[in-house]
Amino acid sequence: MPSLAEQIIPRRKLLLMASETVILSAILLLGTSLPPLASRSIELDWLNLDQLRGLLSCLTIAILCQASLSYNDLYDWKVSQNRAELPNRLLHSAGYALVMLACLVFALPELFHFPGLVNVTTETWKLILLLGFGFLCLFAWRAGFHWFFFKWNFGERVLILGTGAQAKEIAQQIKDHPMSGFEASGLVGSGQNQPDTASHLKILGTEDRLFSIASTLRAARVVVAQEERRGTLPVSELLSCRIAGIYVEEHEAMYERIAGKVAVESLRPSYLFFGSGFVKHPVAAAIKRVIDILVSVIGLILALPICILAGLLIKLDSRGVILFRQERVGQDGGNFQLIKFRTMHQGAEEDSGPVWAASNDSRVTRIGRVLRLLRIDEIPQMWNVLRGDMSFVGPRPERPYFVQDLQEDLPFYPLRLTVKPGITGWAQVNHHYGASVEDALEKLRYDLYYIKNMSPLFDINIILRTVGVILFGKGAR
C-alpha cells in the first residue's frame, strides 16, 4: 500500500533536499573554518564539542535556506525544471534567506556559533558571502541532479499491465511526477486499446509474457491497470513476478502513491473494504483534538489585532453585520452555523440563491476581496473549532444545497462527511478554490486520501503547507 511518507516527501525530493543540506552545511563549515574567511585557525576535530556546536549552526542556517527554497516552490519539480524561472526564484530565495539570517543574528547572536569566527555579529558579511556562493552551487547542482535522473531514467522501473484508460492514466501520472522516483518502462496487454501517445510508452507484449518482459527489463514493480479482470488476469505470470521479488500493485494504490489522491472514478468498493487506511485510532483522535485546541487558541490570540482592524474596515466599507453566519454540513451530515467575516454585500444571494463563488465575483465587497486573498475571513472559524463543530484540518464544509447535489453526482461523496470538516485541508493545499462540480470531484479525490491516511503528523504537514498557501495567496477568490 502507498506510504504517506512517500507522498509528503517523495524519494527524489528527499534525496535532493538531503544533498542540498550537505552542500550548504559544508560550504558554511569549511568557509568559516579555513582561510581566507576564518578569523582564527582551528584544527577540524569532530569530537570537539565547540566544533559540533558550529556544525549545528551550519545545519540550522542550511535548513533556514531550504525553507526559503520551499516557499518559493523550488522543491516542486515542474517549477524547478523551468530554466527561465529557476534563476529568478533562486535569487528571491537567497534574498529571503539572507534577510531572515541577518534578523536572527542581530536578535539572537548566541544562537549561532562558529569556531573560526571571533564575533558572528560583526562578521555576518562572511556568512552572507558564503551563502551567496552556496546558492550559486545549488544552481549548478540542480542542473546536474535533474540531468542525471531524467536524462538516464535512473529510477525504479515500473511495468504496467493493461492498455486501456487506467493504464494511460497511471502512465501519465508517472510522467507528471518524476520526483516520485518511478520510471514507466512500457505496457503489457493485448493492445486492442492503444495507449495515449502523450505517455510515449509502447506495448511490449501480451499478458502471457509478463514475467519474461519484467525480467528482461529488470522491472521492480508491476502495476495491474486492467479495467476488466474476470477471466483475463494472468494469475500465474503475476505469481511468478511476485515470487521473483517483483512488487505487484493495483492501479489505485500506485495512483495514490504518486498523486496523493484517490482515483474516485475507477475505485472499486473491494479496494476500500480490504485495503488499509480509514482507521480511526482513539489516541490519534485525542491528539488531533489537542492540536485543534492549541492551534485555535494561539491563532485567535495572535490574530486579535487583525480581527479588530478587519471588523472596522468591514463596517466602514459596506452596510451590514461584521460576522457572517452560514449553515454548513458537518460530521455525519449534521448541520452547524459556520462563522466568517462578511466579505459580500448584505443580502447578496437574495435574488440568485446559493451559487458557486467565481473569480471577480460582483457580490464581493472591496475589503472582502482583500480579506479573501489573505484568508483573514476564515479566522473566526477557529471559534467553530473550539466549539467542536470543526477540526483545524479536514475537508472543507459545504452548504446543504450543494451537498445534496454533489451526493447525487459524485461517487463516494458521503465518505467525506465521516470526519469533522476543517478550516484547511489536503485539498486546499493541493487544489485551487472549488467553484464547480468538476472542482468538487478533484477535491473529493484529495479529501478521501486525507481521510484514508489521517494522522497527527499528516495534520501538522498540512498546517505547515497552509502557511505557504497564505503567504503566496494561492487559490483565493
C-alpha positions as a Markdown table, in Angstrom:
| # | Residue | x | y | z |
|---|---|---|---|---|
| 1 | Met | 0.0 | 0.0 | 0.0 |
| 2 | Pro | 1.2 | 3.6 | -0.6 |
| 3 | Ser | 3.2 | 5.2 | 2.2 |
| 4 | Leu | 2.1 | 8.6 | 3.5 |
| 5 | Ala | 5.8 | 9.5 | 3.9 |
| 6 | Glu | 6.3 | 8.9 | 0.2 |
| 7 | Gln | 3.6 | 11.4 | -0.6 |
| 8 | Ile | 4.8 | 14.1 | 1.9 |
| 9 | Ile | 8.4 | 13.9 | 0.7 |
| 10 | Pro | 8.9 | 11.7 | -2.5 |
| 11 | Arg | 12.1 | 9.8 | -2.7 |
| 12 | Arg | 13.8 | 12.0 | -5.2 |
| 13 | Lys | 12.7 | 15.2 | -3.4 |
| 14 | Leu | 14.1 | 13.7 | -0.2 |
| 15 | Leu | 17.4 | 12.9 | -1.9 |
| 16 | Leu | 17.5 | 16.5 | -3.4 |
| 17 | Met | 16.8 | 18.1 | 0.0 |
| 18 | Ala | 19.3 | 15.9 | 1.8 |
| 19 | Ser | 22.1 | 16.6 | -0.7 |
| 20 | Glu | 21.4 | 20.4 | -0.6 |
| 21 | Thr | 21.6 | 20.3 | 3.2 |
| 22 | Val | 25.0 | 18.7 | 2.9 |
| 23 | Ile | 26.2 | 21.2 | 0.3 |
| 24 | Leu | 25.1 | 24.3 | 2.2 |
| 25 | Ser | 26.4 | 23.0 | 5.6 |
| 26 | Ala | 29.7 | 22.0 | 4.1 |
| 27 | Ile | 30.2 | 25.4 | 2.5 |
| 28 | Leu | 29.4 | 27.2 | 5.7 |
| 29 | Leu | 31.5 | 24.9 | 7.9 |
| 30 | Leu | 34.6 | 24.9 | 5.7 |
| 31 | Gly | 34.2 | 28.6 | 4.8 |
| 32 | Thr | 34.2 | 29.7 | 8.4 |
| 33 | Ser | 36.9 | 27.3 | 9.5 |
| 34 | Leu | 39.6 | 27.8 | 6.8 |
| 35 | Pro | 41.4 | 30.8 | 5.3 |
| 36 | Pro | 40.8 | 33.3 | 3.9 |
| 37 | Leu | 37.4 | 33.9 | 5.8 |
| 38 | Ala | 38.4 | 32.3 | 9.1 |
| 39 | Ser | 39.4 | 34.8 | 11.8 |
| 40 | Arg | 41.5 | 32.3 | 13.6 |
| 41 | Ser | 43.0 | 29.0 | 12.7 |
| 42 | Ile | 41.5 | 25.8 | 14.0 |
| 43 | Glu | 42.0 | 22.1 | 13.5 |
| 44 | Leu | 38.9 | 20.1 | 12.5 |
| 45 | Asp | 38.0 | 17.6 | 15.2 |
| 46 | Trp | 34.5 | 16.1 | 15.0 |
| 47 | Leu | 34.7 | 15.1 | 18.7 |
| 48 | Asn | 35.3 | 18.7 | 19.8 |
| 49 | Leu | 32.0 | 20.0 | 21.4 |
| 50 | Asp | 32.8 | 23.5 | 20.2 |
| 51 | Gln | 33.1 | 22.3 | 16.6 |
| 52 | Leu | 29.9 | 20.2 | 17.0 |
| 53 | Arg | 28.1 | 23.3 | 18.0 |
| 54 | Gly | 29.5 | 25.0 | 14.9 |
| 55 | Leu | 28.2 | 22.1 | 12.7 |
| 56 | Leu | 24.8 | 22.5 | 14.3 |
| 57 | Ser | 24.8 | 26.2 | 13.5 |
| 58 | Cys | 25.6 | 25.4 | 9.9 |
| 59 | Leu | 22.8 | 22.9 | 9.7 |
| 60 | Thr | 20.4 | 25.5 | 11.2 |
| 61 | Ile | 21.3 | 28.0 | 8.5 |
| 62 | Ala | 21.1 | 25.4 | 5.8 |
| 63 | Ile | 17.5 | 24.4 | 6.9 |
| 64 | Leu | 16.6 | 28.1 | 7.0 |
| 65 | Cys | 17.7 | 28.5 | 3.4 |
| 66 | Gln | 15.8 | 25.4 | 2.4 |
| 67 | Ala | 12.7 | 26.7 | 4.0 |
| 68 | Ser | 13.1 | 29.7 | 1.7 |
| 69 | Leu | 13.6 | 27.5 | -1.3 |
| 70 | Ser | 10.4 | 25.5 | -0.3 |
| 71 | Tyr | 8.3 | 28.7 | 0.0 |
| 72 | Asn | 9.4 | 29.7 | -3.5 |
| 73 | Asp | 8.2 | 26.3 | -4.8 |
| 74 | Leu | 11.8 | 25.2 | -5.7 |
| 75 | Tyr | 11.1 | 21.7 | -4.5 |
| 76 | Asp | 8.2 | 21.5 | -7.0 |
| 77 | Trp | 9.7 | 19.6 | -10.0 |
| 78 | Lys | 7.7 | 21.5 | -12.6 |
| 79 | Val | 8.9 | 24.8 | -11.3 |
| 80 | Ser | 12.5 | 23.9 | -10.7 |
| 81 | Gln | 12.7 | 22.4 | -14.2 |
| 82 | Asn | 11.7 | 25.7 | -15.7 |
| 83 | Arg | 15.1 | 27.1 | -16.7 |
| 84 | Ala | 13.7 | 30.6 | -17.2 |
| 85 | Glu | 12.2 | 30.7 | -13.7 |
| 86 | Leu | 14.9 | 28.9 | -11.8 |
| 87 | Pro | 17.5 | 31.8 | -11.5 |
| 88 | Asn | 14.8 | 34.3 | -10.6 |
| 89 | Arg | 13.3 | 32.1 | -7.9 |
| 90 | Leu | 16.8 | 31.2 | -6.5 |
| 91 | Leu | 17.6 | 34.9 | -6.3 |
| 92 | His | 14.3 | 35.5 | -4.4 |
| 93 | Ser | 15.1 | 32.5 | -2.1 |
| 94 | Ala | 18.6 | 33.8 | -1.4 |
| 95 | Gly | 17.2 | 37.3 | -0.6 |
| 96 | Tyr | 14.6 | 35.9 | 1.9 |
| 97 | Ala | 17.2 | 33.6 | 3.5 |
| 98 | Leu | 19.7 | 36.4 | 3.9 |
| 99 | Val | 17.1 | 38.8 | 5.5 |
| 100 | Met | 16.0 | 36.0 | 7.9 |
| 101 | Leu | 19.6 | 35.2 | 8.8 |
| 102 | Ala | 20.5 | 38.9 | 9.4 |
| 103 | Cys | 17.5 | 39.3 | 11.7 |
| 104 | Leu | 18.3 | 36.2 | 13.7 |
| 105 | Val | 22.0 | 37.1 | 14.0 |
| 106 | Phe | 21.2 | 40.5 | 15.4 |
| 107 | Ala | 18.2 | 39.4 | 17.5 |
| 108 | Leu | 19.7 | 36.2 | 18.9 |
| 109 | Pro | 23.5 | 36.3 | 18.4 |
| 110 | Glu | 24.0 | 33.5 | 20.9 |
| 111 | Leu | 22.0 | 31.2 | 18.6 |
| 112 | Phe | 24.9 | 30.8 | 16.2 |
| 113 | His | 28.5 | 29.8 | 17.0 |
| 114 | Phe | 31.4 | 29.2 | 14.5 |
| 115 | Pro | 34.8 | 28.2 | 16.0 |
| 116 | Gly | 36.6 | 30.0 | 13.1 |
| 117 | Leu | 34.9 | 33.4 | 13.7 |
| 118 | Val | 35.7 | 35.7 | 16.6 |
| 119 | Asn | 32.4 | 37.7 | 16.6 |
| 120 | Val | 29.4 | 36.5 | 14.5 |
| 121 | Thr | 27.6 | 39.8 | 14.8 |
| 122 | Thr | 30.4 | 41.9 | 13.2 |
| 123 | Glu | 31.4 | 39.1 | 10.8 |
| 124 | Thr | 27.9 | 38.5 | 9.4 |
| 125 | Trp | 29.1 | 39.6 | 6.0 |
| 126 | Lys | 31.2 | 36.5 | 5.8 |
| 127 | Leu | 28.1 | 34.3 | 6.2 |
| 128 | Ile | 26.3 | 36.4 | 3.6 |
| 129 | Leu | 29.2 | 35.9 | 1.2 |
| 130 | Leu | 29.3 | 32.1 | 1.8 |
| 131 | Leu | 25.5 | 31.8 | 1.4 |
| 132 | Gly | 25.7 | 33.7 | -1.9 |
| 133 | Phe | 28.4 | 31.2 | -3.1 |
| 134 | Gly | 26.2 | 28.4 | -1.7 |
| 135 | Phe | 23.2 | 29.4 | -3.8 |
| 136 | Leu | 25.4 | 29.5 | -6.9 |
| 137 | Cys | 26.5 | 26.0 | -6.1 |
| 138 | Leu | 22.8 | 24.9 | -5.7 |
| 139 | Phe | 22.1 | 26.3 | -9.2 |
| 140 | Ala | 24.9 | 24.1 | -10.7 |
| 141 | Trp | 23.9 | 21.1 | -8.5 |
| 142 | Arg | 20.3 | 21.2 | -9.5 |
| 143 | Ala | 21.2 | 21.3 | -13.2 |
| 144 | Gly | 23.4 | 18.2 | -12.7 |
| 145 | Phe | 20.8 | 16.5 | -10.5 |
| 146 | His | 18.0 | 16.8 | -13.0 |
| 147 | Trp | 20.2 | 15.8 | -15.9 |
| 148 | Phe | 21.4 | 12.7 | -14.2 |
| 149 | Phe | 18.0 | 11.4 | -13.1 |
| 150 | Phe | 15.8 | 12.4 | -16.0 |
| 151 | Lys | 18.3 | 12.1 | -18.9 |
| 152 | Trp | 19.2 | 8.5 | -18.0 |
| 153 | Asn | 15.8 | 7.4 | -16.5 |
| 154 | Phe | 17.6 | 6.4 | -13.2 |
| 155 | Gly | 14.7 | 5.2 | -11.1 |
| 156 | Glu | 12.5 | 2.3 | -10.1 |
| 157 | Arg | 11.3 | 0.7 | -13.3 |
| 158 | Val | 7.5 | 0.1 | -13.5 |
| 159 | Leu | 5.7 | -2.2 | -15.9 |
| 160 | Ile | 2.1 | -1.5 | -16.5 |
| 161 | Leu | -0.3 | -4.4 | -17.0 |
| 162 | Gly | -3.1 | -3.1 | -19.2 |
| 163 | Thr | -3.5 | -0.9 | -22.3 |
| 164 | Gly | -6.8 | 0.9 | -21.6 |
| 165 | Ala | -7.8 | 4.1 | -19.8 |
| 166 | Gln | -6.4 | 3.1 | -16.4 |
| 167 | Ala | -3.1 | 2.2 | -18.0 |
| 168 | Lys | -2.9 | 5.6 | -19.8 |
| 169 | Glu | -3.8 | 7.4 | -16.6 |
| 170 | Ile | -1.1 | 5.8 | -14.4 |
| 171 | Ala | 1.5 | 6.2 | -17.2 |
| 172 | Gln | 0.7 | 9.9 | -17.4 |
| 173 | Gln | 0.8 | 10.2 | -13.6 |
| 174 | Ile | 4.3 | 8.7 | -13.5 |
| 175 | Lys | 5.4 | 11.0 | -16.3 |
| 176 | Asp | 3.9 | 14.1 | -14.5 |
| 177 | His | 5.5 | 13.2 | -11.1 |
| 178 | Pro | 9.2 | 12.3 | -11.8 |
| 179 | Met | 10.2 | 13.3 | -8.3 |
| 180 | Ser | 8.4 | 10.2 | -7.1 |
| 181 | Gly | 11.3 | 8.1 | -8.4 |
| 182 | Phe | 9.4 | 5.8 | -10.8 |
| 183 | Glu | 10.1 | 5.3 | -14.5 |
| 184 | Ala | 7.4 | 3.7 | -16.6 |
| 185 | Ser | 9.1 | 1.1 | -18.9 |
| 186 | Gly | 6.1 | 0.2 | -21.0 |
| 187 | Leu | 2.7 | -1.5 | -21.2 |
| 188 | Val | 1.8 | -5.2 | -21.4 |
| 189 | Gly | -1.5 | -6.3 | -22.9 |
| 190 | Ser | -3.4 | -7.4 | -25.9 |
| 191 | Gly | -3.3 | -4.0 | -27.5 |
| 192 | Gln | -6.9 | -3.6 | -28.6 |
| 193 | Asn | -6.9 | -0.2 | -26.9 |
| 194 | Gln | -3.9 | 1.8 | -28.0 |
| 195 | Pro | -2.1 | 3.8 | -25.2 |
| 196 | Asp | -2.1 | 7.6 | -25.1 |
| 197 | Thr | 0.6 | 8.9 | -27.4 |
| 198 | Ala | 1.4 | 11.6 | -24.7 |
| 199 | Ser | 2.8 | 8.9 | -22.5 |
| 200 | His | 5.3 | 7.7 | -25.2 |
| 201 | Leu | 5.0 | 4.1 | -24.0 |
| 202 | Lys | 4.9 | 1.1 | -26.2 |
| 203 | Ile | 3.0 | -2.1 | -25.8 |
| 204 | Leu | 5.8 | -4.6 | -25.2 |
| 205 | Gly | 3.9 | -7.8 | -25.4 |
| 206 | Thr | 0.9 | -9.8 | -24.3 |
| 207 | Glu | -0.2 | -10.9 | -20.8 |
| 208 | Asp | 1.2 | -14.4 | -21.2 |
| 209 | Arg | 4.8 | -12.9 | -21.5 |
| 210 | Leu | 4.5 | -10.6 | -18.5 |
| 211 | Phe | 7.2 | -12.3 | -16.3 |
| 212 | Ser | 9.6 | -12.7 | -19.2 |
| 213 | Ile | 9.2 | -9.0 | -20.1 |
| 214 | Ala | 9.6 | -7.9 | -16.5 |
| 215 | Ser | 12.7 | -10.0 | -16.1 |
| 216 | Thr | 14.3 | -8.7 | -19.3 |
| 217 | Leu | 13.6 | -5.0 | -18.4 |
| 218 | Arg | 14.6 | -5.7 | -14.7 |
| 219 | Ala | 11.4 | -4.1 | -13.6 |
| 220 | Ala | 11.0 | -3.6 | -9.9 |
| 221 | Arg | 7.2 | -3.2 | -9.9 |
| 222 | Val | 4.2 | -4.4 | -11.9 |
| 223 | Val | 1.1 | -2.2 | -11.8 |
| 224 | Val | -2.2 | -4.0 | -12.6 |
| 225 | Ala | -4.3 | -1.5 | -14.5 |
| 226 | Gln | -6.9 | -3.7 | -16.3 |
| 227 | Glu | -10.5 | -2.4 | -16.4 |
| 228 | Glu | -11.9 | -6.0 | -16.8 |
| 229 | Arg | -10.1 | -8.6 | -14.8 |
| 230 | Arg | -12.5 | -11.5 | -14.7 |
| 231 | Gly | -11.0 | -14.3 | -16.8 |
| 232 | Thr | -8.3 | -12.1 | -18.2 |
| 233 | Leu | -5.9 | -11.6 | -15.2 |
| 234 | Pro | -2.7 | -13.5 | -15.8 |
| 235 | Val | -2.5 | -15.1 | -12.4 |
| 236 | Ser | 0.4 | -17.5 | -13.0 |
| 237 | Glu | 2.5 | -14.7 | -14.6 |
| 238 | Leu | 1.8 | -12.3 | -11.7 |
| 239 | Leu | 2.6 | -15.0 | -9.2 |
| 240 | Ser | 5.9 | -15.7 | -10.9 |
| 241 | Cys | 6.7 | -12.0 | -10.7 |
| 242 | Arg | 5.9 | -11.8 | -7.0 |
| 243 | Ile | 8.0 | -14.9 | -6.2 |
| 244 | Ala | 10.9 | -13.4 | -8.1 |
| 245 | Gly | 10.8 | -10.4 | -5.8 |
| 246 | Ile | 8.9 | -8.0 | -8.2 |
| 247 | Tyr | 6.3 | -6.0 | -6.4 |
| 248 | Val | 2.7 | -6.4 | -7.8 |
| 249 | Glu | 0.5 | -3.4 | -7.1 |
| 250 | Glu | -3.0 | -2.3 | -8.0 |
| 251 | His | -3.6 | 0.8 | -10.2 |
| 252 | Glu | -5.4 | 2.5 | -7.3 |
| 253 | Ala | -2.5 | 2.1 | -4.9 |
| 254 | Met | 0.1 | 3.4 | -7.4 |
| 255 | Tyr | -2.2 | 6.3 | -8.2 |
| 256 | Glu | -2.4 | 7.3 | -4.5 |
| 257 | Arg | 1.3 | 6.8 | -4.0 |
| 258 | Ile | 2.2 | 9.2 | -6.8 |
| 259 | Ala | -0.7 | 11.8 | -7.0 |
| 260 | Gly | -1.6 | 12.0 | -3.3 |
| 261 | Lys | -5.3 | 11.5 | -4.1 |
| 262 | Val | -7.8 | 8.7 | -4.6 |
| 263 | Ala | -8.8 | 7.6 | -8.1 |
| 264 | Val | -12.6 | 8.0 | -7.4 |
| 265 | Glu | -13.8 | 7.2 | -10.9 |
| 266 | Ser | -12.1 | 3.8 | -11.1 |
| 267 | Leu | -12.4 | 2.9 | -7.4 |
| 268 | Arg | -13.8 | -0.5 | -6.6 |
| 269 | Pro | -15.6 | -1.0 | -3.3 |
| 270 | Ser | -13.4 | -4.0 | -2.6 |
| 271 | Tyr | -10.3 | -1.8 | -2.5 |
| 272 | Leu | -11.9 | 0.2 | 0.3 |
| 273 | Phe | -13.1 | -2.9 | 2.1 |
| 274 | Phe | -9.9 | -4.9 | 2.1 |
| 275 | Gly | -7.3 | -2.2 | 1.7 |
| 276 | Ser | -5.5 | -0.3 | 4.5 |
| 277 | Gly | -6.5 | 3.1 | 5.8 |
| 278 | Phe | -9.7 | 4.6 | 7.1 |
| 279 | Val | -8.8 | 3.5 | 10.6 |
| 280 | Lys | -9.7 | 5.9 | 13.4 |
| 281 | His | -7.5 | 5.3 | 16.5 |
| 282 | Pro | -8.8 | 6.8 | 19.7 |
| 283 | Val | -5.3 | 8.1 | 20.7 |
| 284 | Ala | -4.8 | 9.7 | 17.3 |
| 285 | Ala | -8.3 | 11.3 | 17.6 |
| 286 | Ala | -7.3 | 12.7 | 21.1 |
| 287 | Ile | -4.0 | 14.1 | 19.8 |
| 288 | Lys | -5.9 | 15.7 | 16.8 |
| 289 | Arg | -8.3 | 17.4 | 19.2 |
| 290 | Val | -5.4 | 18.7 | 21.3 |
| 291 | Ile | -3.8 | 20.1 | 18.2 |
| 292 | Asp | -7.1 | 21.7 | 17.2 |
| 293 | Ile | -7.4 | 23.4 | 20.6 |
| 294 | Leu | -3.8 | 24.6 | 20.8 |
| 295 | Val | -3.6 | 26.0 | 17.3 |
| 296 | Ser | -7.0 | 27.7 | 17.5 |
| 297 | Val | -6.3 | 29.3 | 20.9 |
| 298 | Ile | -2.9 | 30.6 | 19.8 |
| 299 | Gly | -4.3 | 31.6 | 16.4 |
| 300 | Leu | -7.1 | 33.6 | 17.9 |
| 301 | Ile | -4.8 | 35.4 | 20.4 |
| 302 | Leu | -2.3 | 36.3 | 17.7 |
| 303 | Ala | -4.9 | 37.3 | 15.3 |
| 304 | Leu | -6.9 | 39.5 | 17.7 |
| 305 | Pro | -5.4 | 42.9 | 16.4 |
| 306 | Ile | -6.1 | 41.7 | 12.8 |
| 307 | Cys | -9.6 | 40.8 | 13.7 |
| 308 | Ile | -10.3 | 44.2 | 15.2 |
| 309 | Leu | -8.9 | 46.0 | 12.2 |
| 310 | Ala | -10.8 | 43.7 | 9.8 |
| 311 | Gly | -14.1 | 44.4 | 11.7 |
| 312 | Leu | -13.6 | 48.2 | 11.5 |
| 313 | Leu | -12.8 | 48.0 | 7.7 |
| 314 | Ile | -15.8 | 45.9 | 7.0 |
| 315 | Lys | -18.1 | 48.3 | 8.8 |
| 316 | Leu | -16.6 | 51.3 | 7.0 |
| 317 | Asp | -16.7 | 49.6 | 3.6 |
| 318 | Ser | -20.3 | 48.5 | 3.4 |
| 319 | Arg | -23.5 | 48.2 | 5.4 |
| 320 | Gly | -24.3 | 45.0 | 7.3 |
| 321 | Val | -23.0 | 42.8 | 10.0 |
| 322 | Ile | -19.3 | 42.2 | 10.6 |
| 323 | Leu | -19.5 | 38.4 | 11.3 |
| 324 | Phe | -21.5 | 36.3 | 8.9 |
| 325 | Arg | -23.2 | 33.0 | 9.8 |
| 326 | Gln | -23.9 | 30.4 | 7.3 |
| 327 | Glu | -25.3 | 26.9 | 7.6 |
| 328 | Arg | -22.8 | 24.2 | 6.6 |
| 329 | Val | -22.8 | 20.4 | 6.7 |
| 330 | Gly | -20.6 | 18.8 | 9.4 |
| 331 | Gln | -19.6 | 15.4 | 10.5 |
| 332 | Asp | -22.2 | 12.6 | 9.8 |
| 333 | Gly | -24.4 | 15.0 | 7.9 |
| 334 | Gly | -25.2 | 17.2 | 10.9 |
| 335 | Asn | -25.6 | 21.0 | 10.2 |
| 336 | Phe | -23.9 | 23.8 | 12.1 |
| 337 | Gln | -23.5 | 27.6 | 11.8 |
| 338 | Leu | -20.1 | 28.5 | 10.3 |
| 339 | Ile | -18.8 | 31.9 | 11.4 |
| 340 | Lys | -16.8 | 34.1 | 8.9 |
| 341 | Phe | -16.0 | 37.7 | 8.4 |
| 342 | Arg | -18.6 | 39.1 | 5.9 |
| 343 | Thr | -17.0 | 39.6 | 2.5 |
| 344 | Met | -20.1 | 40.0 | 0.4 |
| 345 | His | -22.7 | 42.8 | 0.2 |
| 346 | Gln | -25.6 | 42.3 | 2.6 |
| 347 | Gly | -28.3 | 40.1 | 1.0 |
| 348 | Ala | -26.1 | 39.2 | -1.9 |
| 349 | Glu | -27.9 | 35.9 | -2.6 |
| 350 | Glu | -31.5 | 37.0 | -2.1 |
| 351 | Asp | -32.2 | 37.0 | -5.8 |
| 352 | Ser | -29.7 | 34.4 | -7.1 |
| 353 | Gly | -29.9 | 31.9 | -4.3 |
| 354 | Pro | -26.9 | 29.7 | -3.4 |
| 355 | Val | -24.3 | 29.7 | -6.3 |
| 356 | Trp | -20.7 | 28.8 | -6.7 |
| 357 | Ala | -18.2 | 31.6 | -6.0 |
| 358 | Ala | -16.4 | 32.9 | -9.1 |
| 359 | Ser | -13.4 | 35.0 | -10.0 |
| 360 | Asn | -14.1 | 38.7 | -9.7 |
| 361 | Asp | -17.4 | 38.0 | -8.1 |
| 362 | Ser | -19.5 | 41.1 | -8.2 |
| 363 | Arg | -21.1 | 40.2 | -4.9 |
| 364 | Val | -17.8 | 40.6 | -3.0 |
| 365 | Thr | -17.0 | 44.0 | -1.4 |
| 366 | Arg | -13.8 | 45.9 | -1.9 |
| 367 | Ile | -12.4 | 45.0 | 1.5 |
| 368 | Gly | -13.9 | 41.5 | 1.1 |
| 369 | Arg | -11.5 | 40.8 | -1.8 |
| 370 | Val | -8.5 | 41.7 | 0.4 |
| 371 | Leu | -9.8 | 39.5 | 3.3 |
| 372 | Arg | -10.3 | 36.6 | 1.0 |
| 373 | Leu | -6.9 | 37.0 | -0.7 |
| 374 | Leu | -5.2 | 36.9 | 2.7 |
| 375 | Arg | -7.6 | 34.3 | 4.1 |
| 376 | Ile | -8.4 | 36.6 | 7.0 |
| 377 | Asp | -12.1 | 36.0 | 6.5 |
| 378 | Glu | -11.5 | 32.4 | 7.7 |
| 379 | Ile | -10.1 | 33.4 | 11.2 |
| 380 | Pro | -13.5 | 33.3 | 13.1 |
| 381 | Gln | -13.8 | 29.7 | 12.1 |
| 382 | Met | -11.3 | 28.9 | 14.9 |
| 383 | Trp | -14.2 | 29.5 | 17.3 |
| 384 | Asn | -16.1 | 26.7 | 15.4 |
| 385 | Val | -13.0 | 24.5 | 16.0 |
| 386 | Leu | -13.0 | 25.3 | 19.8 |
| 387 | Arg | -16.8 | 24.5 | 19.9 |
| 388 | Gly | -16.1 | 21.1 | 18.3 |
| 389 | Asp | -18.1 | 21.8 | 15.1 |
| 390 | Met | -14.9 | 21.6 | 13.0 |
| 391 | Ser | -11.3 | 20.5 | 13.2 |
| 392 | Phe | -8.4 | 22.7 | 12.1 |
| 393 | Val | -7.6 | 20.2 | 9.4 |
| 394 | Gly | -10.2 | 18.3 | 7.4 |
| 395 | Pro | -12.4 | 18.5 | 4.3 |
| 396 | Arg | -13.9 | 22.0 | 3.8 |
| 397 | Pro | -17.6 | 22.1 | 4.9 |
| 398 | Glu | -20.1 | 22.7 | 2.1 |
| 399 | Arg | -23.6 | 24.2 | 2.2 |
| 400 | Pro | -26.5 | 21.8 | 2.4 |
| 401 | Tyr | -27.8 | 22.9 | -1.0 |
| 402 | Phe | -24.5 | 21.8 | -2.7 |
| 403 | Val | -24.0 | 18.7 | -0.6 |
| 404 | Gln | -27.4 | 17.3 | -1.7 |
| 405 | Asp | -26.5 | 17.8 | -5.4 |
| 406 | Leu | -22.9 | 16.5 | -5.0 |
| 407 | Gln | -24.0 | 13.3 | -3.3 |
| 408 | Glu | -26.1 | 12.5 | -6.4 |
| 409 | Asp | -23.4 | 13.4 | -8.9 |
| 410 | Leu | -20.2 | 12.2 | -7.3 |
| 411 | Pro | -19.4 | 8.6 | -6.2 |
| 412 | Phe | -18.3 | 8.0 | -2.6 |
| 413 | Tyr | -19.1 | 11.7 | -1.7 |
| 414 | Pro | -20.8 | 10.7 | 1.6 |
| 415 | Leu | -17.4 | 9.4 | 2.8 |
| 416 | Arg | -16.1 | 12.9 | 3.2 |
| 417 | Leu | -18.8 | 13.5 | 5.8 |
| 418 | Thr | -17.5 | 10.8 | 8.1 |
| 419 | Val | -15.0 | 13.2 | 9.7 |
| 420 | Lys | -15.2 | 16.7 | 11.0 |
| 421 | Pro | -14.7 | 19.4 | 8.4 |
| 422 | Gly | -11.7 | 21.7 | 8.6 |
| 423 | Ile | -10.5 | 25.3 | 8.1 |
| 424 | Thr | -7.8 | 23.9 | 5.9 |
| 425 | Gly | -7.2 | 20.5 | 4.3 |
| 426 | Trp | -5.2 | 18.3 | 1.9 |
| 427 | Ala | -7.4 | 19.5 | -1.0 |
| 428 | Gln | -6.9 | 23.2 | -0.1 |
| 429 | Val | -3.1 | 23.0 | -0.2 |
| 430 | Asn | -3.1 | 21.0 | -3.5 |
| 431 | His | -6.0 | 22.4 | -5.5 |
| 432 | His | -7.4 | 25.8 | -6.2 |
| 433 | Tyr | -10.7 | 27.2 | -4.9 |
| 434 | Gly | -13.6 | 24.8 | -5.8 |
| 435 | Ala | -16.2 | 26.5 | -7.8 |
| 436 | Ser | -17.9 | 23.8 | -9.9 |
| 437 | Val | -18.8 | 20.1 | -9.8 |
| 438 | Glu | -15.5 | 19.3 | -11.6 |
| 439 | Asp | -13.6 | 21.1 | -8.9 |
| 440 | Ala | -15.6 | 19.3 | -6.2 |
| 441 | Leu | -14.7 | 15.9 | -7.8 |
| 442 | Glu | -11.0 | 16.9 | -7.7 |
| 443 | Lys | -11.3 | 18.0 | -4.1 |
| 444 | Leu | -13.1 | 14.7 | -3.3 |
| 445 | Arg | -10.0 | 12.8 | -4.6 |
| 446 | Tyr | -7.8 | 14.7 | -2.1 |
| 447 | Asp | -10.3 | 14.6 | 0.7 |
| 448 | Leu | -10.7 | 10.8 | 0.5 |
| 449 | Tyr | -6.9 | 10.4 | 0.5 |
| 450 | Tyr | -6.7 | 12.5 | 3.7 |
| 451 | Ile | -9.5 | 10.6 | 5.4 |
| 452 | Lys | -7.8 | 7.3 | 4.4 |
| 453 | Asn | -4.4 | 8.4 | 5.9 |
| 454 | Met | -5.5 | 10.7 | 8.8 |
| 455 | Ser | -2.8 | 11.1 | 11.4 |
| 456 | Pro | -1.4 | 13.9 | 13.6 |
| 457 | Leu | 1.8 | 14.0 | 11.5 |
| 458 | Phe | -0.3 | 14.5 | 8.4 |
| 459 | Asp | -2.2 | 17.3 | 10.0 |
| 460 | Ile | 1.0 | 19.1 | 11.0 |
| 461 | Asn | 2.3 | 18.8 | 7.4 |
| 462 | Ile | -0.9 | 20.3 | 6.1 |
| 463 | Ile | -0.8 | 23.2 | 8.6 |
| 464 | Leu | 2.8 | 24.0 | 7.5 |
| 465 | Arg | 1.8 | 23.9 | 3.8 |
| 466 | Thr | -1.1 | 26.1 | 4.5 |
| 467 | Val | 1.3 | 28.8 | 5.7 |
| 468 | Gly | 2.9 | 28.8 | 2.3 |
| 469 | Val | -0.5 | 28.9 | 0.6 |
| 470 | Ile | -1.5 | 32.0 | 2.7 |
| 471 | Leu | 1.8 | 33.8 | 2.1 |
| 472 | Phe | 1.5 | 33.5 | -1.7 |
| 473 | Gly | -2.3 | 34.0 | -1.8 |
| 474 | Lys | -2.8 | 30.8 | -3.9 |
| 475 | Gly | -6.3 | 29.7 | -4.7 |
| 476 | Ala | -8.2 | 32.6 | -3.1 |
| 477 | Arg | -11.4 | 34.0 | -4.6 |
